[in-house]
Amino acid sequence: MSKRMLLTFMLIGLLLTSCGGDLSNPPLVYLVKNDNLIDGFQSSYCWDQGIGATICVDTVEPYFEEIIRLPGDEPIRFQLDTPLPDEVTISISEELFGASILTESLPPSEIIDWSPDVPPGDYIIDVHTSWKQGEVTYWFSVLLE
């Protein structure tokens, strides 16, 4: 095979793999407050790199540097990086790894507004996302006022 033909095949392969977006790591999920993006605490995950390899990342138990104060009478807004996941499930609980008070599957979208019917208080929200490459959860510590 000539060098030119080999180079052509390599360039075609590179173009085909780059058209679907960068999925070398899971896309991120943010909580939106006053037009600011707040990172969630990313869980451990295994992610298919698409090249015959899977990377696994272990994280420590989530810790939160601050509690995000939110008005309890407004929807909680999340922004998802693209490419969008195949599935999104949001849960709320009173403590980390505690029983969920409410769990809801929502259609994937760049912006998701979620209005959990819970009284004011401290909560942990987890946004579980899933792609064919893997799954990852993002945690947020909030105070609904």
Secondary structure by P-SEA (a helix, b strand, c coil): ccaaaaaaaaaaaaaaaaccccccccbbbbbbcccbbbbcccccccccccccbbbbbbbccccccbbbbbcccbbbbbbbccccccbbbbbbcccccccccbbbbbccccbbbbbbbcccbbbbbbbbbbcccbbbbbbbbbbcc
